[in-house]
Amino acid sequence: QVQLVESGGGLVQAGGSLRLSCATSGRTFVNYAMGWFRQAPGKEREFVAAISWSIGKTVYADSVKGRFTISRDNAENTVYLQMNSLKPEDTAVYYCAGGFMLVLTTRSVEYDYWGQGTQVTVSS
């Protein structure tokens, strides 16, 4: 069973940066994708970014495009989310997720494996 463990969350001032990491179980990933989702208090969980494990194709939510970068290290079985120019509205619990799929999707239902979440708080 695939296991995901997030780390790197914390408290940062507006305009600052954080780098989230998500370690996965070591396996050969074919037609596999990993994504980041977030959920703020009183809000629905929303898509942030996703990456194809083998090809490296990426997809971003409009709200973070140009500020966040998703990447992966195949050898280390780790996916990263570099978050720059953080805003208070980025405050949320961030979750990494994985799933087998032929095409990258922003739909959470397509992701079968989820991490426990890591808190990101951006102060004004």
N, CA, C and O atoms as CSV, one atom per row, in Angstrom:
chain,resi,resn,atom,element,x,y,z
A,1,GLN,N,N,0.854,-1.187,0.000
A,1,GLN,CA,C,0.000,0.000,0.000
A,1,GLN,C,C,0.893,1.241,0.000
A,1,GLN,O,O,1.875,1.312,0.739
A,2,VAL,N,N,0.542,2.210,-0.832
A,2,VAL,CA,C,1.306,3.444,-0.925
A,2,VAL,C,C,1.050,4.294,0.307
A,2,VAL,O,O,-0.094,4.477,0.724
A,3,GLN,N,N,2.132,4.813,0.889
A,3,GLN,CA,C,2.027,5.707,2.035
A,3,GLN,C,C,2.687,7.036,1.704
A,3,GLN,O,O,3.738,7.076,1.064
A,4,LEU,N,N,2.062,8.126,2.145
A,4,LEU,CA,C,2.556,9.470,1.887
A,4,LEU,C,C,2.737,10.195,3.212
A,4,LEU,O,O,1.872,10.135,4.086
A,5,VAL,N,N,3.868,10.882,3.356
A,5,VAL,CA,C,4.161,11.620,4.573
A,5,VAL,C,C,4.622,13.020,4.208
A,5,VAL,O,O,5.671,13.189,3.585
A,6,GLU,N,N,3.832,14.038,4.597
A,6,GLU,CA,C,4.175,15.427,4.312
A,6,GLU,C,C,5.029,16.015,5.430
A,6,GLU,O,O,4.980,15.565,6.575
A,7,SER,N,N,5.811,17.028,5.073
A,7,SER,CA,C,6.592,17.774,6.043
A,7,SER,C,C,6.912,19.143,5.459
A,7,SER,O,O,6.760,19.359,4.257
A,8,GLY,N,N,7.350,20.062,6.300
A,8,GLY,CA,C,7.781,21.374,5.844
A,8,GLY,C,C,6.835,22.511,6.134
A,8,GLY,O,O,7.165,23.665,5.863
A,9,GLY,N,N,5.667,22.221,6.678
A,9,GLY,CA,C,4.726,23.277,7.001
A,9,GLY,C,C,5.218,24.101,8.178
A,9,GLY,O,O,6.144,23.705,8.887
A,10,GLY,N,N,4.589,25.252,8.379
A,10,GLY,CA,C,4.975,26.115,9.475
A,10,GLY,C,C,4.359,27.480,9.363
A,10,GLY,O,O,3.429,27.698,8.587
A,11,LEU,N,N,4.886,28.407,10.148
A,11,LEU,CA,C,4.421,29.788,10.183
A,11,LEU,C,C,5.402,30.672,9.435
A,11,LEU,O,O,6.610,30.597,9.657
A,12,VAL,N,N,4.880,31.508,8.549
A,12,VAL,CA,C,5.723,32.395,7.766
A,12,VAL,C,C,4.989,33.713,7.540
A,12,VAL,O,O,3.760,33.743,7.485
A,13,GLN,N,N,5.743,34.800,7.410
A,13,GLN,CA,C,5.146,36.096,7.134
A,13,GLN,C,C,4.789,36.223,5.663
A,13,GLN,O,O,5.388,35.569,4.809
A,14,ALA,N,N,3.814,37.066,5.377
A,14,ALA,CA,C,3.429,37.316,3.996
A,14,ALA,C,C,4.643,37.734,3.177
A,14,ALA,O,O,5.461,38.540,3.618
A,15,GLY,N,N,4.744,37.173,1.981
A,15,GLY,CA,C,5.876,37.442,1.116
A,15,GLY,C,C,7.004,36.444,1.269
A,15,GLY,O,O,7.939,36.431,0.468
A,16,GLY,N,N,6.923,35.610,2.290
A,16,GLY,CA,C,7.952,34.630,2.538
A,16,GLY,C,C,7.760,33.366,1.731
A,16,GLY,O,O,6.879,33.283,0.875
A,17,SER,N,N,8.605,32.373,2.019
A,17,SER,CA,C,8.592,31.125,1.271
A,17,SER,C,C,8.627,29.919,2.192
A,17,SER,O,O,9.142,29.986,3.308
A,18,LEU,N,N,8.075,28.823,1.709
A,18,LEU,CA,C,8.143,27.537,2.375
A,18,LEU,C,C,8.298,26.462,1.313
A,18,LEU,O,O,7.867,26.635,0.173
A,19,ARG,N,N,8.909,25.363,1.691
A,19,ARG,CA,C,9.051,24.224,0.795
A,19,ARG,C,C,8.484,22.990,1.479
A,19,ARG,O,O,9.005,22.539,2.500
A,20,LEU,N,N,7.421,22.453,0.912
A,20,LEU,CA,C,6.806,21.252,1.439
A,20,LEU,C,C,7.387,20.020,0.756
A,20,LEU,O,O,7.728,20.056,-0.426
A,21,SER,N,N,7.493,18.941,1.506
A,21,SER,CA,C,7.982,17.684,0.973
A,21,SER,C,C,6.966,16.587,1.236
A,21,SER,O,O,6.245,16.622,2.233
A,22,CYS,N,N,6.912,15.621,0.344
A,22,CYS,CA,C,6.029,14.473,0.513
A,22,CYS,C,C,6.792,13.227,0.109
A,22,CYS,O,O,7.071,13.020,-1.072
A,23,ALA,N,N,7.126,12.407,1.075
A,23,ALA,CA,C,7.843,11.166,0.822
A,23,ALA,C,C,6.858,10.042,0.553
A,23,ALA,O,O,5.849,9.907,1.245
A,24,THR,N,N,7.160,9.237,-0.459
A,24,THR,CA,C,6.298,8.125,-0.837
A,24,THR,C,C,7.009,6.804,-0.605
A,24,THR,O,O,8.223,6.772,-0.399
A,25,SER,N,N,6.255,5.718,-0.638
A,25,SER,CA,C,6.840,4.395,-0.565
A,25,SER,C,C,7.615,4.124,-1.845
A,25,SER,O,O,7.247,4.611,-2.914
A,26,GLY,N,N,8.689,3.346,-1.739
A,26,GLY,CA,C,9.553,3.101,-2.878
A,26,GLY,C,C,9.021,2.026,-3.812
A,26,GLY,O,O,9.031,0.845,-3.465
A,27,ARG,N,N,8.561,2.414,-4.980
A,27,ARG,CA,C,8.049,1.509,-5.991
A,27,ARG,C,C,8.276,2.092,-7.373
A,27,ARG,O,O,8.627,3.263,-7.517
A,28,THR,N,N,8.073,1.268,-8.383
A,28,THR,CA,C,8.119,1.738,-9.758
A,28,THR,C,C,6.778,2.374,-10.087
A,28,THR,O,O,5.732,1.734,-9.977
A,29,PHE,N,N,6.817,3.639,-10.491
A,29,PHE,CA,C,5.590,4.376,-10.746
A,29,PHE,C,C,5.332,4.499,-12.242
A,29,PHE,O,O,6.053,5.201,-12.951
A,30,VAL,N,N,4.303,3.812,-12.710
A,30,VAL,CA,C,3.876,3.864,-14.092
A,30,VAL,C,C,2.473,4.459,-14.138
A,30,VAL,O,O,1.580,4.016,-13.416
A,31,ASN,N,N,2.284,5.460,-14.987
A,31,ASN,CA,C,0.997,6.155,-15.074
A,31,ASN,C,C,0.546,6.628,-13.690
A,31,ASN,O,O,-0.619,6.488,-13.319
A,32,TYR,N,N,1.487,7.185,-12.941
A,32,TYR,CA,C,1.240,7.631,-11.581
A,32,TYR,C,C,1.416,9.134,-11.491
A,32,TYR,O,O,2.305,9.710,-12.117
A,33,ALA,N,N,0.563,9.754,-10.709
A,33,ALA,CA,C,0.633,11.194,-10.512
A,33,ALA,C,C,0.560,11.521,-9.031
A,33,ALA,O,O,-0.033,10.777,-8.250
A,34,MET,N,N,1.163,12.630,-8.652
A,34,MET,CA,C,1.063,13.127,-7.294
A,34,MET,C,C,0.623,14.578,-7.329
A,34,MET,O,O,1.014,15.344,-8.210
A,35,GLY,N,N,-0.191,14.937,-6.362
A,35,GLY,CA,C,-0.719,16.286,-6.324
A,35,GLY,C,C,-0.746,16.849,-4.922
A,35,GLY,O,O,-0.614,16.129,-3.932
A,36,TRP,N,N,-0.921,18.154,-4.864
A,36,TRP,CA,C,-1.083,18.867,-3.598
A,36,TRP,C,C,-2.463,19.499,-3.566
A,36,TRP,O,O,-2.889,20.139,-4.527
A,37,PHE,N,N,-3.151,19.314,-2.462
A,37,PHE,CA,C,-4.440,19.927,-2.202
A,37,PHE,C,C,-4.343,20.688,-0.895
A,37,PHE,O,O,-3.445,20.438,-0.091
A,38,ARG,N,N,-5.265,21.617,-0.679
A,38,ARG,CA,C,-5.266,22.356,0.577
A,38,ARG,C,C,-6.690,22.616,1.032
A,38,ARG,O,O,-7.621,22.664,0.227
A,39,GLN,N,N,-6.841,22.782,2.335
A,39,GLN,CA,C,-8.148,23.056,2.904
A,39,GLN,C,C,-8.012,24.076,4.023
A,39,GLN,O,O,-7.331,23.832,5.019
A,40,ALA,N,N,-8.660,25.212,3.855
A,40,ALA,CA,C,-8.677,26.265,4.853
A,40,ALA,C,C,-9.907,26.098,5.740
A,40,ALA,O,O,-10.876,25.461,5.327
A,41,PRO,N,N,-9.887,26.657,6.950
A,41,PRO,CA,C,-11.042,26.551,7.839
A,41,PRO,C,C,-12.312,27.071,7.185
A,41,PRO,O,O,-12.333,28.179,6.649
A,42,GLY,N,N,-13.368,26.270,7.228
A,42,GLY,CA,C,-14.639,26.669,6.656
A,42,GLY,C,C,-14.704,26.589,5.148
A,42,GLY,O,O,-15.707,26.983,4.553
A,43,LYS,N,N,-13.656,26.088,4.514
A,43,LYS,CA,C,-13.609,25.997,3.062
A,43,LYS,C,C,-13.535,24.545,2.616
A,43,LYS,O,O,-13.147,23.663,3.383
A,44,GLU,N,N,-13.913,24.312,1.363
A,44,GLU,CA,C,-13.778,22.987,0.782
A,44,GLU,C,C,-12.333,22.744,0.376
A,44,GLU,O,O,-11.580,23.684,0.118
A,45,ARG,N,N,-11.957,21.478,0.324
A,45,ARG,CA,C,-10.623,21.143,-0.123
A,45,ARG,C,C,-10.467,21.518,-1.594
A,45,ARG,O,O,-11.345,21.228,-2.407
A,46,GLU,N,N,-9.358,22.159,-1.934
A,46,GLU,CA,C,-9.148,22.610,-3.292
A,46,GLU,C,C,-7.814,22.123,-3.853
A,46,GLU,O,O,-6.854,21.896,-3.117
A,47,PHE,N,N,-7.783,21.970,-5.156
A,47,PHE,CA,C,-6.590,21.550,-5.860
A,47,PHE,C,C,-5.556,22.659,-5.878
A,47,PHE,O,O,-5.897,23.835,-6.002
A,48,VAL,N,N,-4.288,22.280,-5.755
A,48,VAL,CA,C,-3.191,23.245,-5.793
A,48,VAL,C,C,-2.277,22.992,-6.992
A,48,VAL,O,O,-2.076,23.879,-7.822
A,49,ALA,N,N,-1.727,21.786,-7.081
A,49,ALA,CA,C,-0.801,21.450,-8.159
A,49,ALA,C,C,-0.671,19.943,-8.269
A,49,ALA,O,O,-0.944,19.219,-7.311
A,50,ALA,N,N,-0.255,19.470,-9.436
A,50,ALA,CA,C,-0.042,18.042,-9.649
A,50,ALA,C,C,1.085,17.828,-10.644
A,50,ALA,O,O,1.388,18.705,-11.454
A,51,ILE,N,N,1.700,16.662,-10.578
A,51,ILE,CA,C,2.793,16.332,-11.476
A,51,ILE,C,C,2.726,14.865,-11.863
A,51,ILE,O,O,2.427,14.009,-11.031
A,52,SER,N,N,3.004,14.578,-13.124
A,52,SER,CA,C,3.109,13.210,-13.597
A,52,SER,C,C,4.454,12.659,-13.174
A,52,SER,O,O,5.485,13.282,-13.427
A,53,TRP,N,N,4.462,11.496,-12.531
A,53,TRP,CA,C,5.689,10.961,-11.963
A,53,TRP,C,C,6.746,10.642,-13.010
A,53,TRP,O,O,7.920,10.960,-12.823
A,54,SER,N,N,6.343,10.022,-14.100
A,54,SER,CA,C,7.304,9.582,-15.108
A,54,SER,C,C,7.626,10.649,-16.147
A,54,SER,O,O,8.771,10.759,-16.586
A,55,ILE,N,N,6.642,11.427,-16.539
A,55,ILE,CA,C,6.822,12.414,-17.603
A,55,ILE,C,C,7.222,13.786,-17.066
A,55,ILE,O,O,8.007,14.497,-17.693
A,56,GLY,N,N,6.682,14.156,-15.910
A,56,GLY,CA,C,6.998,15.452,-15.329
A,56,GLY,C,C,6.066,16.570,-15.726
A,56,GLY,O,O,6.323,17.729,-15.399
A,57,LYS,N,N,4.988,16.256,-16.423
A,57,LYS,CA,C,4.008,17.273,-16.765
A,57,LYS,C,C,3.370,17.818,-15.499
A,57,LYS,O,O,3.109,17.070,-14.557
A,58,THR,N,N,3.118,19.130,-15.476
A,58,THR,CA,C,2.566,19.769,-14.293
A,58,THR,C,C,1.290,20.529,-14.602
A,58,THR,O,O,1.072,20.976,-15.728
A,59,VAL,N,N,0.458,20.668,-13.591
A,59,VAL,CA,C,-0.776,21.438,-13.666
A,59,VAL,C,C,-0.895,22.242,-12.376
A,59,VAL,O,O,-0.613,21.728,-11.293
A,60,TYR,N,N,-1.317,23.514,-12.489
A,60,TYR,CA,C,-1.436,24.381,-11.331
A,60,TYR,C,C,-2.808,25.031,-11.263
A,60,TYR,O,O,-3.437,25.292,-12.288
A,61,ALA,N,N,-3.263,25.290,-10.045
A,61,ALA,CA,C,-4.447,26.100,-9.861
A,61,ALA,C,C,-4.112,27.541,-10.212
A,61,ALA,O,O,-2.982,27.984,-10.004
A,62,ASP,N,N,-5.080,28.273,-10.741
A,62,ASP,CA,C,-4.845,29.658,-11.131
A,62,ASP,C,C,-4.378,30.515,-9.956
A,62,ASP,O,O,-3.607,31.457,-10.138
A,63,SER,N,N,-4.844,30.189,-8.762
A,63,SER,CA,C,-4.532,30.987,-7.593
A,63,SER,C,C,-3.067,30.912,-7.172
A,63,SER,O,O,-2.588,31.784,-6.447
A,64,VAL,N,N,-2.351,29.881,-7.619
A,64,VAL,CA,C,-0.961,29.710,-7.205
A,64,VAL,C,C,0.019,29.740,-8.367
A,64,VAL,O,O,1.231,29.764,-8.149
A,65,LYS,N,N,-0.477,29.738,-9.582
A,65,LYS,CA,C,0.391,29.716,-10.750
A,65,LYS,C,C,1.305,30.938,-10.763
A,65,LYS,O,O,0.852,32.069,-10.587
A,66,GLY,N,N,2.587,30.695,-10.973
A,66,GLY,CA,C,3.568,31.761,-10.954
A,66,GLY,C,C,4.215,31.961,-9.608
A,66,GLY,O,O,5.251,32.619,-9.511
A,67,ARG,N,N,3.623,31.403,-8.558
A,67,ARG,CA,C,4.174,31.524,-7.210
A,67,ARG,C,C,4.642,30.179,-6.661
A,67,ARG,O,O,5.648,30.109,-5.955
A,68,PHE,N,N,3.915,29.115,-6.983
A,68,PHE,CA,C,4.238,27.780,-6.489
A,68,PHE,C,C,4.850,26.944,-7.606
A,68,PHE,O,O,4.518,27.120,-8.778
A,69,THR,N,N,5.743,26.036,-7.234
A,69,THR,CA,C,6.347,25.117,-8.182
A,69,THR,C,C,6.345,23.711,-7.606
A,69,THR,O,O,6.841,23.488,-6.502
A,70,ILE,N,N,5.789,22.765,-8.349
A,70,ILE,CA,C,5.801,21.373,-7.936
A,70,ILE,C,C,6.912,20.654,-8.687
A,70,ILE,O,O,7.127,20.901,-9.874
A,71,SER,N,N,7.609,19.773,-8.002
A,71,SER,CA,C,8.684,19.008,-8.618
A,71,SER,C,C,8.791,17.659,-7.930
A,71,SER,O,O,8.191,17.435,-6.878
A,72,ARG,N,N,9.562,16.761,-8.534
A,72,ARG,CA,C,9.745,15.455,-7.912
A,72,ARG,C,C,11.166,14.960,-8.107
A,72,ARG,O,O,11.842,15.314,-9.073
A,73,ASP,N,N,11.601,14.139,-7.172
A,73,ASP,CA,C,12.891,13.480,-7.223
A,73,ASP,C,C,12.602,11.991,-7.278
A,73,ASP,O,O,12.297,11.378,-6.255
A,74,ASN,N,N,12.694,11.409,-8.461
A,74,ASN,CA,C,12.350,10.006,-8.637
A,74,ASN,C,C,13.226,9.077,-7.795
A,74,ASN,O,O,12.744,8.089,-7.241
A,75,ALA,N,N,14.512,9.404,-7.706
A,75,ALA,CA,C,15.435,8.562,-6.957
A,75,ALA,C,C,15.104,8.545,-5.470
A,75,ALA,O,O,15.279,7.525,-4.802
A,76,GLU,N,N,14.628,9.671,-4.953
A,76,GLU,CA,C,14.313,9.776,-3.535
A,76,GLU,C,C,12.840,9.523,-3.240
A,76,GLU,O,O,12.424,9.552,-2.082
A,77,ASN,N,N,12.051,9.275,-4.282
A,77,ASN,CA,C,10.615,9.030,-4.112
A,77,ASN,C,C,9.949,10.150,-3.324
A,77,ASN,O,O,9.180,9.908,-2.394
A,78,THR,N,N,10.261,11.375,-3.716
A,78,THR,CA,C,9.768,12.537,-2.999
A,78,THR,C,C,9.235,13.591,-3.968
A,78,THR,O,O,9.833,13.840,-5.015
A,79,VAL,N,N,8.123,14.200,-3.618
A,79,VAL,CA,C,7.583,15.307,-4.383
A,79,VAL,C,C,7.649,16.557,-3.516
A,79,VAL,O,O,7.466,16.487,-2.301
A,80,TYR,N,N,7.911,17.703,-4.143
A,80,TYR,CA,C,8.078,18.954,-3.423
A,80,TYR,C,C,7.087,20.002,-3.911
A,80,TYR,O,O,6.629,19.962,-5.053
A,81,LEU,N,N,6.772,20.924,-3.042
A,81,LEU,CA,C,5.988,22.089,-3.409
A,81,LEU,C,C,6.715,23.315,-2.877
A,81,LEU,O,O,6.680,23.597,-1.679
A,82,GLN,N,N,7.375,24.043,-3.777
A,82,GLN,CA,C,8.046,25.278,-3.414
A,82,GLN,C,C,7.030,26.406,-3.477
A,82,GLN,O,O,6.450,26.663,-4.532
A,83,MET,N,N,6.811,27.079,-2.359
A,83,MET,CA,C,5.814,28.129,-2.268
A,83,MET,C,C,6.515,29.456,-2.011
A,83,MET,O,O,7.137,29.646,-0.966
A,84,ASN,N,N,6.413,30.367,-2.963
A,84,ASN,CA,C,7.013,31.687,-2.858
A,84,ASN,C,C,5.930,32.755,-2.833
A,84,ASN,O,O,4.783,32.501,-3.202
A,85,SER,N,N,6.304,33.948,-2.394
A,85,SER,CA,C,5.381,35.085,-2.334
A,85,SER,C,C,4.077,34.701,-1.648
A,85,SER,O,O,2.988,34.983,-2.148
A,86,LEU,N,N,4.206,34.065,-0.515
A,86,LEU,CA,C,3.029,33.569,0.198
A,86,LEU,C,C,2.126,34.702,0.663
A,86,LEU,O,O,2.588,35.778,1.043
A,87,LYS,N,N,0.830,34.430,0.622
A,87,LYS,CA,C,-0.195,35.372,1.020
A,87,LYS,C,C,-1.006,34.787,2.171
A,87,LYS,O,O,-1.064,33.567,2.322
A,88,PRO,N,N,-1.634,35.638,2.986
A,88,PRO,CA,C,-2.470,35.116,4.073
A,88,PRO,C,C,-3.530,34.135,3.585
A,88,PRO,O,O,-3.870,33.194,4.302
A,89,GLU,N,N,-4.051,34.334,2.393
A,89,GLU,CA,C,-5.067,33.438,1.853
A,89,GLU,C,C,-4.524,32.066,1.477
A,89,GLU,O,O,-5.297,31.172,1.134
A,90,ASP,N,N,-3.209,31.887,1.535
A,90,ASP,CA,C,-2.617,30.578,1.323
A,90,ASP,C,C,-2.668,29.721,2.581
A,90,ASP,O,O,-2.354,28.531,2.537
A,91,THR,N,N,-3.058,30.313,3.693
A,91,THR,CA,C,-3.146,29.589,4.954
A,91,THR,C,C,-4.126,28.434,4.834
A,91,THR,O,O,-5.285,28.631,4.467
A,92,ALA,N,N,-3.663,27.231,5.141
A,92,ALA,CA,C,-4.493,26.035,5.022
A,92,ALA,C,C,-3.689,24.828,5.478
A,92,ALA,O,O,-2.483,24.915,5.706
A,93,VAL,N,N,-4.376,23.706,5.607
A,93,VAL,CA,C,-3.707,22.431,5.768
A,93,VAL,C,C,-3.442,21.895,4.372
A,93,VAL,O,O,-4.363,21.774,3.564
A,94,TYR,N,N,-2.199,21.577,4.091
A,94,TYR,CA,C,-1.812,21.089,2.778
A,94,TYR,C,C,-1.643,19.576,2.805
A,94,TYR,O,O,-0.974,19.029,3.681
A,95,TYR,N,N,-2.259,18.909,1.833
A,95,TYR,CA,C,-2.219,17.463,1.726
A,95,TYR,C,C,-1.557,17.044,0.420
A,95,TYR,O,O,-1.809,17.643,-0.625
A,96,CYS,N,N,-0.723,16.030,0.475
A,96,CYS,CA,C,-0.234,15.436,-0.754
A,96,CYS,C,C,-1.058,14.194,-1.043
A,96,CYS,O,O,-1.564,13.541,-0.130
A,97,ALA,N,N,-1.187,13.880,-2.315
A,97,ALA,CA,C,-2.001,12.763,-2.738
A,97,ALA,C,C,-1.376,12.085,-3.945
A,97,ALA,O,O,-0.644,12.713,-4.710
A,98,GLY,N,N,-1.669,10.804,-4.111
A,98,GLY,CA,C,-1.161,10.062,-5.243
A,98,GLY,C,C,-2.227,9.165,-5.834
A,98,GLY,O,O,-3.165,8.756,-5.149
A,99,GLY,N,N,-2.075,8.862,-7.114
A,99,GLY,CA,C,-3.022,7.996,-7.778
A,99,GLY,C,C,-2.537,7.569,-9.149
A,99,GLY,O,O,-1.745,8.260,-9.790
A,100,PHE,N,N,-3.022,6.425,-9.586
A,100,PHE,CA,C,-2.681,5.938,-10.918
A,100,PHE,C,C,-3.713,6.466,-11.906
A,100,PHE,O,O,-4.916,6.287,-11.717
A,101,MET,N,N,-3.241,7.106,-12.941
A,101,MET,CA,C,-4.117,7.701,-13.933
A,101,MET,C,C,-3.352,7.907,-15.235
A,101,MET,O,O,-2.127,8.023,-15.240
A,102,LEU,N,N,-4.093,7.950,-16.333
A,102,LEU,CA,C,-3.472,8.138,-17.641
A,102,LEU,C,C,-3.287,9.611,-17.969
A,102,LEU,O,O,-2.389,9.975,-18.728
A,103,VAL,N,N,-4.134,10.454,-17.398
A,103,VAL,CA,C,-4.090,11.885,-17.655
A,103,VAL,C,C,-4.140,12.628,-16.324
A,103,VAL,O,O,-4.918,12.270,-15.440
A,104,LEU,N,N,-3.313,13.662,-16.181
A,104,LEU,CA,C,-3.328,14.461,-14.965
A,104,LEU,C,C,-4.708,15.050,-14.742
A,104,LEU,O,O,-5.346,15.540,-15.673
A,105,THR,N,N,-5.161,14.996,-13.501
A,105,THR,CA,C,-6.472,15.526,-13.174
A,105,THR,C,C,-6.409,16.341,-11.894
A,105,THR,O,O,-5.564,16.101,-11.031
A,106,THR,N,N,-7.306,17.300,-11.780
A,106,THR,CA,C,-7.404,18.115,-10.579
A,106,THR,C,C,-8.479,17.584,-9.633
A,106,THR,O,O,-8.702,18.152,-8.564
A,107,ARG,N,N,-9.137,16.511,-10.018
A,107,ARG,CA,C,-10.222,15.952,-9.230
A,107,ARG,C,C,-9.671,15.093,-8.097
A,107,ARG,O,O,-8.938,14.134,-8.339
A,108,SER,N,N,-10.022,15.434,-6.877
A,108,SER,CA,C,-9.511,14.705,-5.721
A,108,SER,C,C,-9.941,13.238,-5.711
A,108,SER,O,O,-9.241,12.389,-5.160
A,109,VAL,N,N,-11.083,12.943,-6.315
A,109,VAL,CA,C,-11.593,11.576,-6.318
A,109,VAL,C,C,-10.692,10.640,-7.111
A,109,VAL,O,O,-10.744,9.427,-6.910
A,110,GLU,N,N,-9.876,11.169,-8.000
A,110,GLU,CA,C,-8.974,10.353,-8.802
A,110,GLU,C,C,-7.705,9.964,-8.048
A,110,GLU,O,O,-6.933,9.131,-8.521
A,111,TYR,N,N,-7.491,10.553,-6.901
A,111,TYR,CA,C,-6.312,10.258,-6.095
A,111,TYR,C,C,-6.684,9.299,-4.972
A,111,TYR,O,O,-7.565,9.589,-4.162
A,112,ASP,N,N,-6.014,8.167,-4.929
A,112,ASP,CA,C,-6.369,7.095,-4.003
A,112,ASP,C,C,-5.600,7.130,-2.688
A,112,ASP,O,O,-6.058,6.569,-1.692
A,113,TYR,N,N,-4.445,7.777,-2.668
A,113,TYR,CA,C,-3.584,7.766,-1.491
A,113,TYR,C,C,-3.357,9.180,-0.993
A,113,TYR,O,O,-3.072,10.086,-1.777
A,114,TRP,N,N,-3.483,9.367,0.313
A,114,TRP,CA,C,-3.413,10.694,0.911
A,114,TRP,C,C,-2.509,10.731,2.131
A,114,TRP,O,O,-2.452,9.776,2.906
A,115,GLY,N,N,-1.806,11.840,2.292
A,115,GLY,CA,C,-1.008,12.058,3.476
A,115,GLY,C,C,-1.859,12.621,4.596
A,115,GLY,O,O,-3.058,12.846,4.432
A,116,GLN,N,N,-1.225,12.847,5.738
A,116,GLN,CA,C,-1.949,13.316,6.918
A,116,GLN,C,C,-2.166,14.822,6.941
A,116,GLN,O,O,-2.983,15.320,7.716
A,117,GLY,N,N,-1.452,15.543,6.109
A,117,GLY,CA,C,-1.581,16.986,6.044
A,117,GLY,C,C,-0.540,17.708,6.874
A,117,GLY,O,O,-0.085,17.193,7.895
A,118,THR,N,N,-0.163,18.899,6.439
A,118,THR,CA,C,0.766,19.742,7.172
A,118,THR,C,C,0.250,21.177,7.145
A,118,THR,O,O,-0.164,21.675,6.098
A,119,GLN,N,N,0.275,21.832,8.291
A,119,GLN,CA,C,-0.292,23.169,8.430
A,119,GLN,C,C,0.648,24.233,7.892
A,119,GLN,O,O,1.834,24.256,8.220
A,120,VAL,N,N,0.104,25.115,7.061
A,120,VAL,CA,C,0.821,26.290,6.574
A,120,VAL,C,C,0.048,27.521,7.014
A,120,VAL,O,O,-1.123,27.676,6.670
A,121,THR,N,N,0.693,28.390,7.766
A,121,THR,CA,C,0.061,29.612,8.243
A,121,THR,C,C,0.869,30.814,7.782
A,121,THR,O,O,2.067,30.907,8.050
A,122,VAL,N,N,0.210,31.733,7.087
A,122,VAL,CA,C,0.861,32.927,6.574
A,122,VAL,C,C,0.269,34.138,7.287
A,122,VAL,O,O,-0.930,34.398,7.186
A,123,SER,N,N,1.098,34.869,7.997
A,123,SER,CA,C,0.645,36.032,8.752
A,123,SER,C,C,0.870,37.312,7.964
A,123,SER,O,O,1.761,37.389,7.118
A,124,SER,N,N,0.045,38.322,8.256
A,124,SER,CA,C,0.159,39.607,7.583
A,124,SER,C,C,1.297,40.423,8.162
A,124,SER,O,O,1.544,41.543,7.715
